[in-house]
Amino acid sequence: MPLRQQIVTIFIAAAIFILILELIRRRKLLEEYAWLWLMTGFSIIVLTIWRDALIKITHLIGAVAPQSTVFFFAVIFLILICLQFSIKVSNLTNQVKNLAQELAILKSEIQLKKQA
Amino acid sequence: MHSDTLITIPAYNEERTILKVVALTKKLYPDIDIVVINDGSIDGTTEMAEKAGAIVLSHPFNMGYGVTLQTGYKYAIRNNYTYLVQMDGDGQHDPESVKTMLPLIKGGSFDVVLGCRFSDTSVYKMSIFRSIGMKVFRFFLYVLSGQKISDITSGFQAMNKRVLSLFVSDVFPSDYPDADVILLLSKNGFKIGEVPVAMYPNLYGKSMHSNPLNVVYYVFKMFLSMLITKIRT
């Protein structure tokens, strides 16, 4: 990897890393969602600096170019993020359902008490 | 002190039929409490149901048929009812049939009784595609549970408190509870019965089966839901 490419990659990864930490600090992002992003930013920095590791992983998964390895893991990362969001959305849907049902029952109880 | 039985009627934009359904049910069963669960209707369903003398539970927004049914189950459990009958608010289900269904539950013959629409007295007709779909799921249900149920999509049901206790939990499906619920009941050892009931065509409402995308989703979801129900511990 040329030096210029290495510098740009490290710069972008560090910027993502700092952005995520800042979002957590401002309570705009929960730690629960941040760990996968932080892990990814950290991995990009490590693989950019430690080039041998990227080449070894490339051989290990049977890829030809190190760039393919990076794209391969990027896709896996996006799938995992989507899966994490789907799990969370499922939980939230269930919670909204329970709240709406509770609200409907409580409203009717209040109305009956008022009428009585 | 209320009666031991509750009739629940899920309703979504049923202002044209709900008054008649509730009034007729109330006339036939004056001692049984009737609850209409309004699933976020944007018409006068609530007003009509209240006018007919029903208790109305209103969802803040539309949440689907399964959630609406479950709200009725939760209400029944919270208010300590022993038996529940559910029937649709669009006038398809004949309240007279409750007389046939309820004694089978109260007598302990079954835990759940399904109102079967394929009887001599029923004027209900379904499309060829729906008929084929029903046969496929019926067979699938038989393979997975050994249960021979002729009307697996019937929403006209009567049940006891033991079944209600299961249905208020998160295992109850929220979108289209049909054959997967029968499988769930069978897996939990409940006795399921079927009685022929009079059923009429839906005159005003639009069936969810009229949208091809809904049908594709339904078929996929139902197969998945049945398989998951089967392998879930």
HADDOCK unambig.tbl for C-alpha pairs under 7 A between the chains (distance, minus, plus):
assign (segid A and resid 100 and name CA) (segid B and resid 59 and name CA) 5.99 0.50 0.50
assign (segid A and resid 100 and name CA) (segid B and resid 60 and name CA) 6.44 0.50 0.50
assign (segid A and resid 101 and name CA) (segid B and resid 59 and name CA) 6.58 0.50 0.50
assign (segid A and resid 101 and name CA) (segid B and resid 71 and name CA) 5.44 0.50 0.50
assign (segid A and resid 104 and name CA) (segid B and resid 57 and name CA) 5.12 0.50 0.50
assign (segid A and resid 104 and name CA) (segid B and resid 58 and name CA) 5.03 0.50 0.50
assign (segid A and resid 104 and name CA) (segid B and resid 59 and name CA) 5.34 0.50 0.50
assign (segid A and resid 105 and name CA) (segid B and resid 57 and name CA) 5.92 0.50 0.50
assign (segid A and resid 105 and name CA) (segid B and resid 75 and name CA) 6.51 0.50 0.50
assign (segid A and resid 108 and name CA) (segid B and resid 56 and name CA) 6.70 0.50 0.50
assign (segid A and resid 108 and name CA) (segid B and resid 57 and name CA) 5.75 0.50 0.50
